[in-house]
């Protein structure tokens, strides 16, 4: 059986923690940052867990990310 190919876009956007959670970065974090509040900019820095609905789809795109 041939190896599965990793989707390079998904590889750069998501990462898997040691406990198996798939983490993602929040949305529009770089454009027009000067007008955003400090609190909002601080919230963009943290990574959040992927929604359970999307977990199966994204885990297919990054098959060797560690489960």
PDB file of N, H, CA, C and O in Angstrom:
ATOM      1  N   UNK A   1       0.845  -1.185   0.000  1.00  0.00           N
ATOM      2  CA  UNK A   1       0.000   0.000   0.000  1.00  0.00           C
ATOM      3  C   UNK A   1       0.891   1.249   0.000  1.00  0.00           C
ATOM      4  O   UNK A   1       1.810   1.336   0.814  1.00  0.00           O
ATOM      5  N   UNK A   2       0.645   2.206  -0.881  1.00  0.00           N
ATOM      6  H   UNK A   2      -0.102   2.136  -1.542  1.00  0.00           H
ATOM      7  CA  UNK A   2       1.470   3.412  -0.898  1.00  0.00           C
ATOM      8  C   UNK A   2       1.170   4.317   0.296  1.00  0.00           C
ATOM      9  O   UNK A   2       0.110   4.236   0.917  1.00  0.00           O
ATOM     10  N   UNK A   3       2.129   5.170   0.587  1.00  0.00           N
ATOM     11  H   UNK A   3       2.989   5.236   0.081  1.00  0.00           H
ATOM     12  CA  UNK A   3       1.937   6.115   1.678  1.00  0.00           C
ATOM     13  C   UNK A   3       0.916   7.178   1.280  1.00  0.00           C
ATOM     14  O   UNK A   3       0.799   7.532   0.107  1.00  0.00           O
ATOM     15  N   UNK A   4       0.177   7.681   2.274  1.00  0.00           N
ATOM     16  H   UNK A   4       0.272   7.393   3.226  1.00  0.00           H
ATOM     17  CA  UNK A   4      -0.768   8.761   2.018  1.00  0.00           C
ATOM     18  C   UNK A   4      -0.017  10.079   1.986  1.00  0.00           C
ATOM     19  O   UNK A   4       0.952  10.265   2.722  1.00  0.00           O
ATOM     20  N   UNK A   5      -0.460  10.993   1.137  1.00  0.00           N
ATOM     21  H   UNK A   5      -1.247  10.842   0.539  1.00  0.00           H
ATOM     22  CA  UNK A   5       0.196  12.291   1.056  1.00  0.00           C
ATOM     23  C   UNK A   5      -0.433  13.259   2.059  1.00  0.00           C
ATOM     24  O   UNK A   5      -1.650  13.293   2.238  1.00  0.00           O
ATOM     25  N   UNK A   6       0.426  14.040   2.704  1.00  0.00           N
ATOM     26  H   UNK A   6       1.415  14.012   2.559  1.00  0.00           H
ATOM     27  CA  UNK A   6      -0.024  15.059   3.641  1.00  0.00           C
ATOM     28  C   UNK A   6      -0.399  16.318   2.879  1.00  0.00           C
ATOM     29  O   UNK A   6       0.328  16.747   1.984  1.00  0.00           O
ATOM     30  N   UNK A   7      -1.533  16.911   3.232  1.00  0.00           N
ATOM     31  H   UNK A   7      -2.124  16.562   3.960  1.00  0.00           H
ATOM     32  CA  UNK A   7      -1.953  18.167   2.625  1.00  0.00           C
ATOM     33  C   UNK A   7      -1.123  19.288   3.258  1.00  0.00           C
ATOM     34  O   UNK A   7      -1.238  19.550   4.455  1.00  0.00           O
ATOM     35  N   UNK A   8      -0.286  19.948   2.448  1.00  0.00           N
ATOM     36  H   UNK A   8      -0.192  19.736   1.475  1.00  0.00           H
ATOM     37  CA  UNK A   8       0.687  20.900   2.984  1.00  0.00           C
ATOM     38  C   UNK A   8       0.019  22.136   3.579  1.00  0.00           C
ATOM     39  O   UNK A   8       0.544  22.723   4.525  1.00  0.00           O
ATOM     40  N   UNK A   9      -1.136  22.541   3.034  1.00  0.00           N
ATOM     41  H   UNK A   9      -1.562  22.064   2.265  1.00  0.00           H
ATOM     42  CA  UNK A   9      -1.850  23.678   3.608  1.00  0.00           C
ATOM     43  C   UNK A   9      -2.381  23.361   4.989  1.00  0.00           C
ATOM     44  O   UNK A   9      -2.322  24.198   5.889  1.00  0.00           O
ATOM     45  N   UNK A  10      -2.900  22.157   5.161  1.00  0.00           N
ATOM     46  H   UNK A  10      -2.949  21.477   4.430  1.00  0.00           H
ATOM     47  CA  UNK A  10      -3.412  21.741   6.465  1.00  0.00           C
ATOM     48  C   UNK A  10      -2.271  21.541   7.456  1.00  0.00           C
ATOM     49  O   UNK A  10      -2.424  21.803   8.649  1.00  0.00           O
ATOM     50  N   UNK A  11      -1.135  21.079   6.959  1.00  0.00           N
ATOM     51  H   UNK A  11      -1.011  20.866   5.990  1.00  0.00           H
ATOM     52  CA  UNK A  11       0.021  20.853   7.823  1.00  0.00           C
ATOM     53  C   UNK A  11       0.499  22.154   8.455  1.00  0.00           C
ATOM     54  O   UNK A  11       0.925  22.169   9.610  1.00  0.00           O
ATOM     55  N   UNK A  12       0.429  23.253   7.692  1.00  0.00           N
ATOM     56  H   UNK A  12       0.083  23.241   6.754  1.00  0.00           H
ATOM     57  CA  UNK A  12       0.887  24.531   8.221  1.00  0.00           C
ATOM     58  C   UNK A  12      -0.160  25.212   9.095  1.00  0.00           C
ATOM     59  O   UNK A  12       0.187  26.063   9.914  1.00  0.00           O
ATOM     60  N   UNK A  13      -1.429  24.856   8.941  1.00  0.00           N
ATOM     61  H   UNK A  13      -1.712  24.165   8.276  1.00  0.00           H
ATOM     62  CA  UNK A  13      -2.486  25.534   9.690  1.00  0.00           C
ATOM     63  C   UNK A  13      -2.885  24.836  10.983  1.00  0.00           C
ATOM     64  O   UNK A  13      -3.388  25.483  11.902  1.00  0.00           O
ATOM     65  N   UNK A  14      -2.670  23.532  11.068  1.00  0.00           N
ATOM     66  H   UNK A  14      -2.262  23.006  10.321  1.00  0.00           H
ATOM     67  CA  UNK A  14      -3.111  22.763  12.231  1.00  0.00           C
ATOM     68  C   UNK A  14      -1.931  22.018  12.830  1.00  0.00           C
ATOM     69  O   UNK A  14      -0.984  21.664  12.129  1.00  0.00           O
ATOM     70  N   UNK A  15      -1.999  21.783  14.136  1.00  0.00           N
ATOM     71  H   UNK A  15      -2.769  22.070  14.706  1.00  0.00           H
ATOM     72  CA  UNK A  15      -1.021  20.883  14.736  1.00  0.00           C
ATOM     73  C   UNK A  15      -1.699  20.060  15.817  1.00  0.00           C
ATOM     74  O   UNK A  15      -2.689  20.480  16.417  1.00  0.00           O
ATOM     75  N   UNK A  16      -1.141  18.874  16.051  1.00  0.00           N
ATOM     76  H   UNK A  16      -0.337  18.533  15.564  1.00  0.00           H
ATOM     77  CA  UNK A  16      -1.719  17.926  16.987  1.00  0.00           C
ATOM     78  C   UNK A  16      -0.911  17.968  18.275  1.00  0.00           C
ATOM     79  O   UNK A  16       0.318  17.902  18.248  1.00  0.00           O
ATOM     80  N   UNK A  17      -1.607  18.078  19.402  1.00  0.00           N
ATOM     81  H   UNK A  17      -2.605  18.131  19.424  1.00  0.00           H
ATOM     82  CA  UNK A  17      -0.934  18.101  20.699  1.00  0.00           C
ATOM     83  C   UNK A  17      -0.571  16.684  21.117  1.00  0.00           C
ATOM     84  O   UNK A  17      -0.916  15.717  20.439  1.00  0.00           O
ATOM     85  N   UNK A  18       0.119  16.574  22.227  1.00  0.00           N
ATOM     86  H   UNK A  18       0.399  17.360  22.778  1.00  0.00           H
ATOM     87  CA  UNK A  18       0.503  15.265  22.739  1.00  0.00           C
ATOM     88  C   UNK A  18      -0.677  14.418  23.152  1.00  0.00           C
ATOM     89  O   UNK A  18      -0.608  13.190  23.115  1.00  0.00           O
ATOM     90  N   UNK A  19      -1.771  15.070  23.551  1.00  0.00           N
ATOM     91  H   UNK A  19      -1.827  16.068  23.581  1.00  0.00           H
ATOM     92  CA  UNK A  19      -2.961  14.324  23.964  1.00  0.00           C
ATOM     93  C   UNK A  19      -3.883  14.003  22.800  1.00  0.00           C
ATOM     94  O   UNK A  19      -4.901  13.338  22.987  1.00  0.00           O
ATOM     95  N   UNK A  20      -3.538  14.472  21.580  1.00  0.00           N
ATOM     96  H   UNK A  20      -2.710  15.013  21.428  1.00  0.00           H
ATOM     97  CA  UNK A  20      -4.321  14.128  20.403  1.00  0.00           C
ATOM     98  C   UNK A  20      -5.293  15.188  19.928  1.00  0.00           C
ATOM     99  O   UNK A  20      -6.022  14.966  18.962  1.00  0.00           O
ATOM    100  N   UNK A  21      -5.319  16.352  20.596  1.00  0.00           N
ATOM    101  H   UNK A  21      -4.727  16.532  21.381  1.00  0.00           H
ATOM    102  CA  UNK A  21      -6.213  17.422  20.157  1.00  0.00           C
ATOM    103  C   UNK A  21      -5.628  18.109  18.929  1.00  0.00           C
ATOM    104  O   UNK A  21      -4.414  18.292  18.833  1.00  0.00           O
ATOM    105  N   UNK A  22      -6.486  18.486  17.998  1.00  0.00           N
ATOM    106  H   UNK A  22      -7.472  18.338  18.076  1.00  0.00           H
ATOM    107  CA  UNK A  22      -6.042  19.233  16.821  1.00  0.00           C
ATOM    108  C   UNK A  22      -6.303  20.712  17.102  1.00  0.00           C
ATOM    109  O   UNK A  22      -7.443  21.113  17.340  1.00  0.00           O
ATOM    110  N   UNK A  23      -5.236  21.523  17.073  1.00  0.00           N
ATOM    111  H   UNK A  23      -4.311  21.198  16.880  1.00  0.00           H
ATOM    112  CA  UNK A  23      -5.326  22.931  17.411  1.00  0.00           C
ATOM    113  C   UNK A  23      -5.236  23.776  16.142  1.00  0.00           C
ATOM    114  O   UNK A  23      -4.591  23.393  15.166  1.00  0.00           O
ATOM    115  N   UNK A  24      -5.893  24.926  16.177  1.00  0.00           N
ATOM    116  H   UNK A  24      -6.417  25.238  16.970  1.00  0.00           H
ATOM    117  CA  UNK A  24      -5.856  25.844  15.043  1.00  0.00           C
ATOM    118  C   UNK A  24      -5.662  27.260  15.558  1.00  0.00           C
ATOM    119  O   UNK A  24      -5.871  27.541  16.739  1.00  0.00           O
ATOM    120  N   UNK A  25      -5.255  28.161  14.644  1.00  0.00           N
ATOM    121  H   UNK A  25      -5.085  27.933  13.685  1.00  0.00           H
ATOM    122  CA  UNK A  25      -5.074  29.573  14.972  1.00  0.00           C
ATOM    123  C   UNK A  25      -6.323  30.323  14.548  1.00  0.00           C
ATOM    124  O   UNK A  25      -6.976  29.950  13.574  1.00  0.00           O
ATOM    125  N   UNK A  26      -6.655  31.368  15.268  1.00  0.00           N
ATOM    126  H   UNK A  26      -6.125  31.672  16.059  1.00  0.00           H
ATOM    127  CA  UNK A  26      -7.856  32.141  14.958  1.00  0.00           C
ATOM    128  C   UNK A  26      -7.703  32.951  13.678  1.00  0.00           C
ATOM    129  O   UNK A  26      -6.600  33.111  13.156  1.00  0.00           O
ATOM    130  N   UNK A  27      -8.830  33.461  13.181  1.00  0.00           N
ATOM    131  H   UNK A  27      -9.726  33.331  13.605  1.00  0.00           H
ATOM    132  CA  UNK A  27      -8.972  34.077  11.878  1.00  0.00           C
ATOM    133  C   UNK A  27      -8.147  35.280  11.486  1.00  0.00           C
ATOM    134  O   UNK A  27      -6.927  35.163  11.374  1.00  0.00           O
ATOM    135  N   UNK A  28      -8.763  36.443  11.269  1.00  0.00           N
ATOM    136  H   UNK A  28      -9.755  36.538  11.360  1.00  0.00           H
ATOM    137  CA  UNK A  28      -8.068  37.576  10.636  1.00  0.00           C
ATOM    138  C   UNK A  28      -7.139  38.280  11.607  1.00  0.00           C
ATOM    139  O   UNK A  28      -7.489  39.326  12.155  1.00  0.00           O
ATOM    140  N   UNK A  29      -5.954  37.715  11.827  1.00  0.00           N
ATOM    141  H   UNK A  29      -5.670  36.866  11.382  1.00  0.00           H
ATOM    142  CA  UNK A  29      -5.107  38.247  12.878  1.00  0.00           C
ATOM    143  C   UNK A  29      -4.071  39.253  12.410  1.00  0.00           C
ATOM    144  O   UNK A  29      -3.489  39.944  13.247  1.00  0.00           O
ATOM    145  N   UNK A  30      -3.815  39.368  11.128  1.00  0.00           N
ATOM    146  H   UNK A  30      -4.288  38.807  10.448  1.00  0.00           H
ATOM    147  CA  UNK A  30      -2.739  40.254  10.716  1.00  0.00           C
ATOM    148  C   UNK A  30      -3.217  41.517  10.006  1.00  0.00           C
ATOM    149  O   UNK A  30      -2.499  42.516   9.989  1.00  0.00           O
ATOM    150  N   UNK A  31      -4.391  41.495   9.431  1.00  0.00           N
ATOM    151  H   UNK A  31      -4.975  40.683   9.445  1.00  0.00           H
ATOM    152  CA  UNK A  31      -4.835  42.635   8.621  1.00  0.00           C
ATOM    153  C   UNK A  31      -5.512  43.692   9.495  1.00  0.00           C
ATOM    154  O   UNK A  31      -6.390  43.363  10.292  1.00  0.00           O
ATOM    155  N   UNK A  32      -5.110  44.963   9.351  1.00  0.00           N
ATOM    156  H   UNK A  32      -4.397  45.230   8.703  1.00  0.00           H
ATOM    157  CA  UNK A  32      -5.677  46.092  10.090  1.00  0.00           C
ATOM    158  C   UNK A  32      -5.602  45.904  11.604  1.00  0.00           C
ATOM    159  O   UNK A  32      -6.588  46.101  12.314  1.00  0.00           O
ATOM    160  N   UNK A  33      -4.441  45.528  12.079  1.00  0.00           N
ATOM    161  H   UNK A  33      -3.640  45.368  11.503  1.00  0.00           H
ATOM    162  CA  UNK A  33      -4.292  45.278  13.508  1.00  0.00           C
ATOM    163  C   UNK A  33      -4.241  46.559  14.326  1.00  0.00           C
ATOM    164  O   UNK A  33      -4.513  46.539  15.526  1.00  0.00           O
ATOM    165  N   UNK A  34      -3.900  47.660  13.697  1.00  0.00           N
ATOM    166  H   UNK A  34      -3.679  47.677  12.722  1.00  0.00           H
ATOM    167  CA  UNK A  34      -3.745  48.913  14.438  1.00  0.00           C
ATOM    168  C   UNK A  34      -5.069  49.377  15.029  1.00  0.00           C
ATOM    169  O   UNK A  34      -5.091  49.973  16.106  1.00  0.00           O
ATOM    170  N   UNK A  35      -6.164  49.112  14.340  1.00  0.00           N
ATOM    171  H   UNK A  35      -6.146  48.628  13.465  1.00  0.00           H
ATOM    172  CA  UNK A  35      -7.461  49.593  14.808  1.00  0.00           C
ATOM    173  C   UNK A  35      -8.131  48.651  15.802  1.00  0.00           C
ATOM    174  O   UNK A  35      -9.149  49.000  16.400  1.00  0.00           O
ATOM    175  N   UNK A  36      -7.572  47.474  15.979  1.00  0.00           N
ATOM    176  H   UNK A  36      -6.744  47.191  15.494  1.00  0.00           H
ATOM    177  CA  UNK A  36      -8.191  46.521  16.897  1.00  0.00           C
ATOM    178  C   UNK A  36      -7.750  46.796  18.338  1.00  0.00           C
ATOM    179  O   UNK A  36      -6.666  47.330  18.574  1.00  0.00           O
ATOM    180  N   UNK A  37      -8.592  46.428  19.282  1.00  0.00           N
ATOM    181  H   UNK A  37      -9.472  45.994  19.090  1.00  0.00           H
ATOM    182  CA  UNK A  37      -8.279  46.642  20.687  1.00  0.00           C
ATOM    183  C   UNK A  37      -7.165  45.696  21.145  1.00  0.00           C
ATOM    184  O   UNK A  37      -6.944  44.646  20.542  1.00  0.00           O
ATOM    185  N   UNK A  38      -6.473  46.077  22.209  1.00  0.00           N
ATOM    186  H   UNK A  38      -6.652  46.930  22.699  1.00  0.00           H
ATOM    187  CA  UNK A  38      -5.378  45.245  22.715  1.00  0.00           C
ATOM    188  C   UNK A  38      -5.878  43.870  23.141  1.00  0.00           C
ATOM    189  O   UNK A  38      -5.216  42.854  22.928  1.00  0.00           O
ATOM    190  N   UNK A  39      -7.059  43.863  23.747  1.00  0.00           N
ATOM    191  H   UNK A  39      -7.597  44.688  23.920  1.00  0.00           H
ATOM    192  CA  UNK A  39      -7.622  42.594  24.205  1.00  0.00           C
ATOM    193  C   UNK A  39      -7.881  41.655  23.031  1.00  0.00           C
ATOM    194  O   UNK A  39      -7.628  40.454  23.125  1.00  0.00           O
ATOM    195  N   UNK A  40      -8.383  42.199  21.932  1.00  0.00           N
ATOM    196  H   UNK A  40      -8.588  43.175  21.856  1.00  0.00           H
ATOM    197  CA  UNK A  40      -8.673  41.401  20.747  1.00  0.00           C
ATOM    198  C   UNK A  40      -7.385  40.859  20.145  1.00  0.00           C
ATOM    199  O   UNK A  40      -7.327  39.696  19.746  1.00  0.00           O
ATOM    200  N   UNK A  41      -6.358  41.690  20.077  1.00  0.00           N
ATOM    201  H   UNK A  41      -6.405  42.635  20.401  1.00  0.00           H
ATOM    202  CA  UNK A  41      -5.081  41.263  19.523  1.00  0.00           C
ATOM    203  C   UNK A  41      -4.451  40.175  20.386  1.00  0.00           C
ATOM    204  O   UNK A  41      -3.804  39.261  19.875  1.00  0.00           O
ATOM    205  N   UNK A  42      -4.644  40.283  21.688  1.00  0.00           N
ATOM    206  H   UNK A  42      -5.169  41.025  22.103  1.00  0.00           H
ATOM    207  CA  UNK A  42      -4.115  39.274  22.602  1.00  0.00           C
ATOM    208  C   UNK A  42      -4.841  37.939  22.421  1.00  0.00           C
ATOM    209  O   UNK A  42      -4.231  36.876  22.528  1.00  0.00           O
ATOM    210  N   UNK A  43      -6.140  38.002  22.146  1.00  0.00           N
ATOM    211  H   UNK A  43      -6.635  38.866  22.059  1.00  0.00           H
ATOM    212  CA  UNK A  43      -6.903  36.774  21.928  1.00  0.00           C
ATOM    213  C   UNK A  43      -6.496  36.057  20.640  1.00  0.00           C
ATOM    214  O   UNK A  43      -6.632  34.837  20.539  1.00  0.00           O
ATOM    215  N   UNK A  44      -5.996  36.810  19.654  1.00  0.00           N
ATOM    216  H   UNK A  44      -5.885  37.801  19.736  1.00  0.00           H
ATOM    217  CA  UNK A  44      -5.556  36.198  18.410  1.00  0.00           C
ATOM    218  C   UNK A  44      -4.290  35.361  18.592  1.00  0.00           C
ATOM    219  O   UNK A  44      -4.005  34.489  17.770  1.00  0.00           O
ATOM    220  N   UNK A  45      -3.526  35.614  19.657  1.00  0.00           N
ATOM    221  H   UNK A  45      -3.757  36.322  20.325  1.00  0.00           H
ATOM    222  CA  UNK A  45      -2.254  34.919  19.849  1.00  0.00           C
ATOM    223  C   UNK A  45      -2.430  33.462  20.286  1.00  0.00           C
ATOM    224  O   UNK A  45      -1.554  32.634  20.037  1.00  0.00           O
ATOM    225  N   UNK A  46      -3.540  33.149  20.925  1.00  0.00           N
ATOM    226  H   UNK A  46      -4.251  33.823  21.127  1.00  0.00           H
ATOM    227  CA  UNK A  46      -3.702  31.794  21.445  1.00  0.00           C
ATOM    228  C   UNK A  46      -4.297  30.857  20.400  1.00  0.00           C
ATOM    229  O   UNK A  46      -5.039  31.278  19.512  1.00  0.00           O
ATOM    230  N   UNK A  47      -3.961  29.602  20.524  1.00  0.00           N
ATOM    231  H   UNK A  47      -3.358  29.260  21.245  1.00  0.00           H
ATOM    232  CA  UNK A  47      -4.520  28.579  19.641  1.00  0.00           C
ATOM    233  C   UNK A  47      -5.722  27.953  20.332  1.00  0.00           C
ATOM    234  O   UNK A  47      -5.752  27.821  21.555  1.00  0.00           O
ATOM    235  N   UNK A  48      -6.716  27.569  19.530  1.00  0.00           N
ATOM    236  H   UNK A  48      -6.692  27.676  18.536  1.00  0.00           H
ATOM    237  CA  UNK A  48      -7.909  26.946  20.096  1.00  0.00           C
ATOM    238  C   UNK A  48      -8.116  25.571  19.464  1.00  0.00           C
ATOM    239  O   UNK A  48      -7.609  25.276  18.382  1.00  0.00           O
ATOM    240  N   UNK A  49      -8.869  24.754  20.168  1.00  0.00           N
ATOM    241  H   UNK A  49      -9.281  24.994  21.047  1.00  0.00           H
ATOM    242  CA  UNK A  49      -9.105  23.392  19.693  1.00  0.00           C
ATOM    243  C   UNK A  49     -10.081  23.411  18.523  1.00  0.00           C
ATOM    244  O   UNK A  49     -11.008  24.219  18.476  1.00  0.00           O
ATOM    245  N   UNK A  50      -9.854  22.516  17.599  1.00  0.00           N
ATOM    246  H   UNK A  50      -9.101  21.859  17.638  1.00  0.00           H
ATOM    247  CA  UNK A  50     -10.705  22.393  16.424  1.00  0.00           C
ATOM    248  C   UNK A  50     -12.082  21.866  16.834  1.00  0.00           C
ATOM    249  O   UNK A  50     -12.194  21.071  17.767  1.00  0.00           O
ATOM    250  N   UNK A  51     -13.108  22.303  16.147  1.00  0.00           N
ATOM    251  H   UNK A  51     -13.017  22.949  15.389  1.00  0.00           H
ATOM    252  CA  UNK A  51     -14.465  21.855  16.434  1.00  0.00           C
ATOM    253  C   UNK A  51     -14.582  20.357  16.145  1.00  0.00           C
ATOM    254  O   UNK A  51     -14.017  19.880  15.160  1.00  0.00           O
ATOM    255  N   UNK A  52     -15.303  19.605  16.984  1.00  0.00           N
ATOM    256  H   UNK A  52     -15.762  19.992  17.784  1.00  0.00           H
ATOM    257  CA  UNK A  52     -15.408  18.146  16.780  1.00  0.00           C
ATOM    258  C   UNK A  52     -15.950  17.722  15.416  1.00  0.00           C
ATOM    259  O   UNK A  52     -15.630  16.636  14.933  1.00  0.00           O
ATOM    260  N   UNK A  53     -16.766  18.571  14.794  1.00  0.00           N
ATOM    261  H   UNK A  53     -17.026  19.453  15.186  1.00  0.00           H
ATOM    262  CA  UNK A  53     -17.320  18.238  13.478  1.00  0.00           C
ATOM    263  C   UNK A  53     -16.205  18.167  12.430  1.00  0.00           C
ATOM    264  O   UNK A  53     -16.245  17.324  11.533  1.00  0.00           O
ATOM    265  N   UNK A  54     -15.217  19.048  12.545  1.00  0.00           N
ATOM    266  H   UNK A  54     -15.185  19.732  13.274  1.00  0.00           H
ATOM    267  CA  UNK A  54     -14.147  19.127  11.556  1.00  0.00           C
ATOM    268  C   UNK A  54     -12.975  18.198  11.844  1.00  0.00           C
ATOM    269  O   UNK A  54     -12.094  18.044  10.999  1.00  0.00           O
ATOM    270  N   UNK A  55     -12.947  17.583  13.010  1.00  0.00           N
ATOM    271  H   UNK A  55     -13.663  17.709  13.697  1.00  0.00           H
ATOM    272  CA  UNK A  55     -11.785  16.797  13.426  1.00  0.00           C
ATOM    273  C   UNK A  55     -11.488  15.635  12.476  1.00  0.00           C
ATOM    274  O   UNK A  55     -10.328  15.397  12.140  1.00  0.00           O
ATOM    275  N   UNK A  56     -12.513  14.914  12.043  1.00  0.00           N
ATOM    276  H   UNK A  56     -13.455  15.107  12.317  1.00  0.00           H
ATOM    277  CA  UNK A  56     -12.307  13.756  11.174  1.00  0.00           C
ATOM    278  C   UNK A  56     -11.787  14.179   9.798  1.00  0.00           C
ATOM    279  O   UNK A  56     -10.911  13.529   9.227  1.00  0.00           O
ATOM    280  N   UNK A  57     -12.335  15.268   9.278  1.00  0.00           N
ATOM    281  H   UNK A  57     -13.047  15.796   9.742  1.00  0.00           H
ATOM    282  CA  UNK A  57     -11.935  15.751   7.958  1.00  0.00           C
ATOM    283  C   UNK A  57     -10.486  16.224   7.949  1.00  0.00           C
ATOM    284  O   UNK A  57      -9.741  15.930   7.015  1.00  0.00           O
ATOM    285  N   UNK A  58     -10.090  16.950   8.977  1.00  0.00           N
ATOM    286  H   UNK A  58     -10.695  17.189   9.736  1.00  0.00           H
ATOM    287  CA  UNK A  58      -8.724  17.472   9.037  1.00  0.00           C
ATOM    288  C   UNK A  58      -7.728  16.359   9.340  1.00  0.00           C
ATOM    289  O   UNK A  58      -6.604  16.386   8.839  1.00  0.00           O
ATOM    290  N   UNK A  59      -8.121  15.387  10.148  1.00  0.00           N
ATOM    291  H   UNK A  59      -9.035  15.365  10.555  1.00  0.00           H
ATOM    292  CA  UNK A  59      -7.196  14.290  10.454  1.00  0.00           C
ATOM    293  C   UNK A  59      -6.916  13.429   9.230  1.00  0.00           C
ATOM    294  O   UNK A  59      -5.886  12.756   9.178  1.00  0.00           O
ATOM    295  N   UNK A  60      -7.814  13.436   8.242  1.00  0.00           N
ATOM    296  H   UNK A  60      -8.650  13.982   8.285  1.00  0.00           H
ATOM    297  CA  UNK A  60      -7.530  12.744   6.984  1.00  0.00           C
ATOM    298  C   UNK A  60      -6.476  13.499   6.168  1.00  0.00           C
ATOM    299  O   UNK A  60      -5.690  12.888   5.444  1.00  0.00           O
ATOM    300  N   UNK A  61      -6.465  14.827   6.291  1.00  0.00           N
ATOM    301  H   UNK A  61      -7.103  15.323   6.879  1.00  0.00           H
ATOM    302  CA  UNK A  61      -5.508  15.620   5.521  1.00  0.00           C
ATOM    303  C   UNK A  61      -4.086  15.541   6.102  1.00  0.00           C
ATOM    304  O   UNK A  61      -3.107  15.686   5.371  1.00  0.00           O
ATOM    305  N   UNK A  62      -3.979  15.310   7.415  1.00  0.00           N
ATOM    306  H   UNK A  62      -4.775  15.192   8.009  1.00  0.00           H
ATOM    307  CA  UNK A  62      -2.663  15.172   8.038  1.00  0.00           C
ATOM    308  C   UNK A  62      -2.574  13.794   8.703  1.00  0.00           C
ATOM    309  O   UNK A  62      -2.667  13.683   9.926  1.00  0.00           O
ATOM    310  N   UNK A  63      -2.393  12.747   7.891  1.00  0.00           N
ATOM    311  H   UNK A  63      -2.317  12.838   6.898  1.00  0.00           H
ATOM    312  CA  UNK A  63      -2.501  11.388   8.418  1.00  0.00           C
ATOM    313  C   UNK A  63      -1.387  10.985   9.384  1.00  0.00           C
ATOM    314  O   UNK A  63      -1.612  10.140  10.251  1.00  0.00           O
ATOM    315  N   UNK A  64      -0.194  11.566   9.258  1.00  0.00           N
ATOM    316  H   UNK A  64      -0.011  12.253   8.554  1.00  0.00           H
ATOM    317  CA  UNK A  64       0.931  11.137  10.082  1.00  0.00           C
ATOM    318  C   UNK A  64       1.259  12.154  11.168  1.00  0.00           C
ATOM    319  O   UNK A  64       2.409  12.249  11.597  1.00  0.00           O
ATOM    320  N   UNK A  65       0.277  12.905  11.609  1.00  0.00           N
ATOM    321  H   UNK A  65      -0.656  12.828  11.260  1.00  0.00           H
ATOM    322  CA  UNK A  65       0.504  13.960  12.593  1.00  0.00           C
ATOM    323  C   UNK A  65       0.551  13.426  14.014  1.00  0.00           C
ATOM    324  O   UNK A  65       0.772  14.203  14.943  1.00  0.00           O
ATOM    325  N   UNK A  66       0.355  12.158  14.215  1.00  0.00           N
ATOM    326  H   UNK A  66       0.175  11.527  13.460  1.00  0.00           H
ATOM    327  CA  UNK A  66       0.361  11.581  15.559  1.00  0.00           C
ATOM    328  C   UNK A  66      -1.039  11.611  16.147  1.00  0.00           C
ATOM    329  O   UNK A  66      -1.677  12.661  16.220  1.00  0.00           O
ATOM    330  N   UNK A  67      -1.498  10.461  16.558  1.00  0.00           N
ATOM    331  H   UNK A  67      -0.980   9.608  16.499  1.00  0.00           H
ATOM    332  CA  UNK A  67      -2.873  10.384  17.036  1.00  0.00           C
ATOM    333  C   UNK A  67      -2.932  10.009  18.479  1.00  0.00           C
ATOM    334  O   UNK A  67      -4.020   9.899  19.044  1.00  0.00           O
TER     335      UNK A  67
END
